[in-house]
Amino acid sequence: MPADLAVIGLRHVGLPLAQAATAAGIGVIGYDTDPAVTDGVNAGRSPVEWLAAADIRRMLAAGFRATGDPAVLGRARTAVICAPTPPGADLAPDLTAVTEAARTLAAHLRPHTTVVLESTAAPGTTEDVLRPILENGSGLRAGRDFHLAYSPHRADPGRRDRVIANTPKVIGGLTPACTEAAAAFYGRITDRVVRARGPREAEAAKLLEAVYRHVNIALVNEMAVFCHESGIDVWDVIRCAETKPFGFQPFRPGPGVGGHDVPPAGPALPLRMADLARQVNSRMPRYVVQRCAALLNEHGKSVRGARILLLGVTYKADLGDQEGAPAREIGARLLDLGATLGYHDPYVPEWRLHDRPVPRADSLWEAAADADLTVLLQHHRTYDLQGLAVKAQLLLDTRGATPTGTAARL
């Protein structure tokens, strides 16, 4: 079936793009190599936690279809690669899925097609990795026979007020004509297009955005540790600092950093600030476990044999997405220290650690009253924290969400 757009990779980057394009009246086909994903989408099920089944049904009603047949890629005027790029062993983005997608696309690439990479990647990936695969596999030349560009995806999962349509889209093409071809496409689905000088600048913009988040979270996490050791209320410090109307943007500490948007790293990206931020943030789960042990010890108990209840095991509030959530490392470390673990999360019906299921609390207040220590890791809106603070024997709040004086806070 002909389509204006082929989205390659139907996960947290590709499916929202397909949704936005479909809503804008663009004919979209989705390609994914996982039959469970394509079959599920065509049946109205969403593989992306923050896209509801109703969203998928509206896409299908508008003509969207998912497929594992690569032949459809040759029928689209624009192809956007949204393959996952998780951190590899050296912390650099693993480009396996991107290169496989590029080889598949190259075998069906037609002249005048616009190809865009949206996957998170290090600067230079579009030109040095993607371009030769597409050219060698198709016999076509980028910038002459087809357009090639990079456009970083921007998403804040779960937010309905900040979507693709009202989020500026950065585009960097291999040539000015490539940039304009990509801009013509994205201009149909977003209010504002921002033209970068080229793909490397667009890739570096994505890197800067991701590093900015992690560096600022690392700063406030270090501040939280310092304030606790100094007897200072870090949450009051932030409350006061954020009243400054210029030169300051508030970030909040927490038990670690999760999510899909991990800054690229590795030898090719010698950003010392980013490496330091990664070290600081990766220590936070261990610090939370230390605080658990210290709090229990203050009340004459040890971690070994203690009944510990974890609240909220997702990486973001009010979502079921567990990608990179610090709860996993925190829970595993507590188990290794001999704790008896339970959990509660309204968005996670089953949770496993060390390949074993962790018991889920049916009655939250009863479980908190029974536990030696309750640890708030994610502040879902359904939690009545004031009531919970009364019921729990001990409560450690890693999100600063409880009323002052009702719990131990990070």
Secondary structure, DSSP 8 states (H G I E B T S, - for coil): --EEEEEE--STTHHHHHHHHHHTT--EEEE-S-HHHHHHHHTT--SSTTS-HHHHHHHHHTT-EEES-GGGGGGEEEEEE-----B-TTSSB--HHHHHHHHHHHTT--TT-EEEE-S---TTHIIIIIHHHHHHHHS--BTTTBEEEE------TT-SSS-GGGS-EEEEESSHHHHHHHHHHHTTT-S-EEE-SSHHHHHHHHHHHHHHHHHHHHHHHHHHHHHHHHT--HHHHHHHHTT-SSS-------S---SS-----STT---HHHHHHHHHHHHHHHHHHHHHHHHHHHTT--STT-EEEEE--SSSTT----TT-THHHHHHHHHHTT-EEEEE-TT-S--EETTEE--B-SSHHHHHHHSSEEEE-S--TT--HHHHHHH-SSEEESSS-S-TTSSEE-
